[in-house]
C-alpha cells in the first residue's frame, strides 16, 4: 500500500452556508495538534492553532479544515510563514467579516513562539 502525501492547498477547504448572516457571532476553533516541519533542520514543529472568526456568508467545514491542516505535516515552512499562509487561505475561501489566527508553537531550544495575524489588518479578535 503506497501513501500519497498531500501538499496543503486552499482547494481542500470546504464551507457551508451561515444560517445567521445577519448576526455577528464569534466562532472559535482550537487545533491542539498542529504539526509542520522546520525548513532548516527537517525536525517537526508542534503547535496549537486558535482560529477566531466572525462569518459572513459561509463557515469553514471542520473535517476539511482538519485534512488541510494535516497536510502541513511534511511541509518545510517557518512559523511566521505557515501562520500567514493559513490565514490567507481561510480568508480566500470564507471571506469572513473578521478573523484572527494565533499559532502557539511548543519550545524548541528553550524558545517558544506565538504568532497572531488578523484580517482585516488591525486589532485582532482576542489574540492572546
C-alpha positions as CSV (number, residue, x, y, z in Angstrom):
1,X,0.0,0.0,0.0
2,X,1.5,3.3,-1.0
3,X,0.9,6.5,0.8
4,X,0.5,9.7,-1.2
5,X,1.5,12.8,0.6
6,X,-0.9,15.7,0.0
7,X,0.5,19.2,0.0
8,X,-1.7,21.8,1.7
9,X,-4.0,23.7,-0.8
10,X,-6.8,26.1,-0.1
11,X,-8.9,23.9,-2.5
12,X,-9.1,21.3,0.3
13,X,-11.1,23.8,2.4
14,X,-14.9,23.4,2.2
15,X,-17.6,25.7,3.5
16,X,-21.2,25.6,4.4
17,X,-23.8,28.4,4.4
18,X,-24.0,30.6,7.5
19,X,-27.6,30.3,8.7
20,X,-27.3,33.6,10.7
21,X,-25.6,36.0,8.3
22,X,-27.5,39.0,9.8
23,X,-25.8,38.4,13.2
24,X,-22.2,38.8,14.3
25,X,-21.2,35.9,16.4
26,X,-17.7,34.6,17.3
27,X,-16.6,31.1,16.1
28,X,-13.5,29.7,17.8
29,X,-11.7,26.7,16.6
30,X,-8.8,25.2,18.5
31,X,-6.4,22.8,16.8
32,X,-4.1,21.5,19.6
33,X,-2.1,19.1,17.4
34,X,-0.8,21.1,14.5
35,X,2.4,19.9,13.0
36,X,4.7,21.3,10.3
37,X,8.4,20.8,9.6
38,X,11.3,23.2,10.2
39,X,12.8,24.0,6.8
40,X,16.3,24.3,8.3
41,X,16.5,21.1,10.3
42,X,13.7,18.9,8.9
43,X,12.6,18.4,12.5
44,X,8.8,18.5,13.3
45,X,7.3,21.7,14.8
46,X,4.3,21.3,17.1
47,X,1.8,23.9,17.9
48,X,-1.7,24.9,18.9
49,X,-3.7,26.9,16.4
50,X,-6.6,29.0,17.6
51,X,-8.9,30.4,14.9
52,X,-11.5,33.1,15.9
53,X,-13.7,34.5,13.2
54,X,-17.0,36.3,12.5
55,X,-18.5,34.6,9.5
56,X,-20.2,36.4,6.6
57,X,-22.0,34.2,4.1
58,X,-20.1,30.9,4.9
59,X,-18.4,29.0,7.7
60,X,-15.5,26.6,7.3
61,X,-16.3,22.9,7.4
62,X,-14.3,21.2,10.2
63,X,-13.3,17.9,8.6
64,X,-11.9,19.7,5.5
65,X,-10.0,22.1,7.8
66,X,-8.6,19.1,9.7
67,X,-7.4,17.5,6.5
68,X,-6.0,20.8,5.2
69,X,-4.0,21.3,8.4
70,X,-2.7,17.8,8.5
71,X,-1.3,18.3,5.0
72,X,1.3,20.7,6.6
73,X,2.8,17.7,8.5
74,X,5.6,17.3,5.9
75,X,5.8,20.9,4.7
76,X,9.0,22.7,5.5
77,X,7.9,26.1,6.5
78,X,8.8,28.7,9.1
79,X,6.2,29.5,11.9
80,X,5.5,33.0,10.6
81,X,5.0,31.8,7.0
82,X,2.7,28.9,7.9
83,X,0.6,31.2,10.1
84,X,0.1,33.8,7.4
85,X,-0.5,31.2,4.7
86,X,-3.3,29.5,6.7
87,X,-4.9,32.9,7.4
88,X,-4.7,33.9,3.7
89,X,-6.2,30.6,2.6
90,X,-9.1,30.9,5.1
91,X,-9.8,34.4,4.1
92,X,-9.8,33.5,0.4
93,X,-12.2,30.6,0.9
94,X,-14.6,32.1,3.6
95,X,-14.3,35.9,3.2
96,X,-15.2,36.4,6.8
97,X,-16.0,39.7,8.3
98,X,-13.1,39.4,10.7
99,X,-10.7,36.6,11.5
100,X,-7.7,36.1,13.8
101,X,-5.3,33.2,13.8
102,X,-3.0,32.6,16.8
103,X,-0.3,30.0,16.4
104,X,1.5,29.0,19.6
105,X,4.4,26.7,18.9
106,X,6.0,24.5,21.6
107,X,9.5,25.3,22.8
108,X,12.5,24.4,20.7
109,X,15.9,25.1,22.2
110,X,14.2,26.8,25.1
111,X,12.3,29.3,23.0
112,X,8.6,29.2,22.2
113,X,6.9,31.3,19.6
114,X,3.4,32.8,19.3
115,X,2.3,34.4,16.1
116,X,-1.0,36.3,15.7
117,X,-2.4,37.5,12.4
118,X,-5.7,39.2,11.6
119,X,-7.9,40.1,8.7
120,X,-8.7,42.8,8.0
121,X,-5.4,44.2,9.3
122,X,-5.9,45.8,12.7
123,X,-6.9,44.8,16.1
124,X,-7.1,41.0,16.5
125,X,-10.1,39.1,17.8
126,X,-8.9,38.4,21.4
127,X,-5.5,37.2,20.1
128,X,-3.9,36.3,23.4
